[in-house]
Amino acid sequence: MEYEYKRRSSQVLNLTPLIDIVFLLLVFFMLTAHFIEDEAIDIQLPVAESSLPSDDDDTVEVALLPNGDLLVDGRAATLDNLEDTLRGALHAPNKRYVRLKGDQAAAFGAGVKVIDAARSAGAESLDILTEKP
């Protein structure tokens, strides 16, 4: 008894267009992804029960370090020229609010001076960043 073998088709699926599309999608997502920036400065924010999420689009961030140093949007500043620095930063397009990111070990007096400088510079409001427990 003779068996008849089924012929297997020798057609091979062409994967080249599929691989091209996958690489195009990969490039698209890599170019459009917003990467989260790691904090270069270690600041221990105070803890508060009533913390709310904040929006980063229209704020100028002032970081108050434990040793009393100030950073305005990542650039060093001093208490003496803080008002002028904030006034210049608030004149940038869509910048209306000041956000104070102060370490819980920072001096309270320096925080009050930052608030006073923000008011004098023309900020519409000032937010103090905290962490939820």
C-alpha positions in Angstrom: 0.0 0.0 0.0 1.4 3.3 -1.1 1.0 6.4 1.0 0.6 9.7 -0.6 2.3 12.4 1.2 0.8 15.8 1.4 2.8 18.4 -0.2 3.8 21.2 2.1 3.7 24.6 0.6 7.0 26.3 0.3 5.5 29.7 0.7 7.2 31.8 3.4 5.5 34.7 5.1 7.5 37.9 4.4 8.1 39.6 7.7 10.0 42.6 6.4 7.1 45.0 6.3 6.0 43.9 9.8 9.5 44.6 11.1 9.6 48.0 9.4 6.3 49.0 11.1 7.5 47.8 14.5 10.7 49.9 14.2 8.7 52.9 13.0 6.4 52.6 16.1 9.4 52.2 18.3 11.0 55.4 17.0 7.7 57.2 17.2 7.2 56.3 20.9 10.8 57.1 21.8 10.6 60.5 20.2 7.2 61.4 21.7 7.6 60.0 25.2 8.0 62.3 28.2 10.7 61.0 30.4 10.5 61.7 34.1 13.4 63.6 35.3 15.0 62.4 38.4 15.6 65.0 41.1 19.2 65.9 41.3 18.7 67.6 44.7 17.5 65.6 47.7 14.8 67.6 49.4 12.7 66.2 52.3 9.4 67.9 51.9 7.2 68.5 54.9 4.3 66.1 55.4 0.7 67.4 55.3 -2.6 65.6 55.2 -4.3 68.1 52.9 -1.8 67.8 50.0 -3.2 68.3 46.5 -1.6 67.4 43.1 0.0 70.4 41.4 0.3 71.4 37.7 3.8 72.2 36.4 2.9 74.2 33.3 2.6 77.7 34.6 4.8 77.8 37.7 8.2 79.0 38.7 9.8 76.6 41.2 11.8 77.9 44.1 13.8 75.2 45.9 14.9 76.1 49.5 17.7 73.7 50.5 18.5 72.8 54.2 21.7 74.9 54.2 19.7 78.0 53.1 20.7 77.9 49.4 18.0 78.8 46.8 17.4 77.5 43.3 14.9 79.2 41.0 13.9 76.8 38.2 17.2 74.9 38.8 19.5 77.9 38.8 21.2 79.2 41.9 20.0 82.5 43.5 20.5 84.4 46.7 18.0 86.0 49.0 19.4 89.4 48.0 18.6 89.1 44.3 15.6 86.7 44.6 13.0 89.3 43.9 14.7 90.3 40.6 15.2 86.7 39.6 11.6 85.9 40.3 10.4 88.9 38.4 12.4 87.9 35.4 11.2 84.3 35.6 7.5 85.4 36.0 7.8 87.4 32.8 8.4 84.3 30.8 5.3 83.2 28.7 2.7 81.4 30.8 4.5 81.7 34.1 2.2 83.2 36.7 2.6 81.2 39.9 5.5 80.5 42.3 5.9 77.1 43.9 8.0 76.8 47.0 9.7 73.5 47.4 11.4 73.8 50.8 13.2 71.2 52.9 11.6 70.6 56.2 15.0 71.3 57.9 15.3 74.7 56.2 15.0 77.9 58.2 11.5 79.3 58.5 12.8 82.8 58.1 14.2 82.0 54.6 10.8 80.6 53.6 9.1 83.8 54.7 11.6 85.9 52.7 10.8 83.7 49.6 7.1 84.3 50.1 7.7 88.1 50.4 9.9 88.2 47.3 7.3 86.2 45.3 4.6 88.7 46.3 6.8 91.7 45.4 7.7 90.1 42.1 4.1 89.9 41.1 3.2 86.3 41.4 -0.5 85.6 41.3 -0.2 82.9 44.0 2.3 80.9 45.9 2.0 77.1 46.6 4.0 75.3 49.1 4.9 71.7 48.1 4.3 69.0 50.7 4.1 65.2 50.7 1.2 63.0 51.8 2.0 60.8 54.7 
